[in-house]
């Protein structure tokens, strides 16, 4: 009973978060930056922040994460970090030769009030940025937002600094994939190509955060969106932004800067959300949906029908990131399950409205909470008052699952006590099949565990 102090009685809190359902903004900024080819993320703050952000990503993706730090000490904390950042820029271009340095701020540098736009301009004026190289930045103080808003801010920074319109439209569609796994980004590319879309995906962490083992260390793995392609995003015909919280800001910035029409969709997790993505792609390419995509959908529908009896009316608690939760809730309803408790620590607009729209009128009793006090402590309290059949969330959910003896499916960020989540997509029809299979697996394991010997069945 590691969480034995959690009470069933819920008391409203206004100034205390217990076991947050989110993490630190710069982690998202760093993850987004790793989705640019030959990009070196840079943490403008103390070494401790940078070490934490790198290790958080490494623990989830099981890959090394390279990043620079402004290495603040007492002097920088008092006088500002400009001198450290200018020195860092010089050193990084000289030693590591990145195409881009993606600078994100931290709590400390934001509290001091370092003006990164001005420091970047100064670095350029002083010739610290070699020809053909770029600096981009995002403001990511972690006392506001979350890892998802940090991701969003950095992707918007890519547009602000890199995208440009030449006046010659390219027959391509930008896809801003949101915070999903590298395997999901690869799957989005596969689906786009199958649908006849010439896609320009950025950021793209496939072949960076899931790079194959070759026996040789690659400081810059072969993946990532090339800078030239991000620059060309301003000439694309349109943008599909997946997940409003993570991707809408960049899509709107591109629309404003380069007049690239954008459409924002929920993340394509589950049957209906994938249908909407395929439909949006179909409208853009003008081709019929290929038979093998229709077959993938058909297999998912068949699988749902086969599993339905085990899912029917199961109560589910979810926590994690807004874009994941909205689509996940919709998919659970498709499976005839009941997402009754949903919490996210990430702030932002319209979360509850989006979840209610995803649920339709099927789960009127659903409790939805967002913000600083929407933490896993509150979720646990709700579960104590009225239990659930399944918990879905990141690794930290294992404490609740253990204490309350609830089947648990790991989903979201971070997952630090398992391997494999970054290699298998959960977007698209194939991803939905995998998700449904994992959910069914924990129900069947529980049934086997609890069955008396005379009811211990060999077949489902
Ligand atoms: S919360 Fe702030 S101080 Fe802590 S690691 Fe994140 S950026 Fe650094």
Boltz pocket constraint, residues with backbone or C-beta under 6 A from the ligand:
constraints:
  - pocket:
      binder: B
      contacts: [[A, 24], [A, 25], [A, 26], [A, 45], [A, 48], [A, 49], [A, 52], [A, 53], [A, 105], [A, 106], [A, 107], [A, 108], [A, 140], [A, 141], [A, 142], [A, 143]]
      max_distance: 6.0
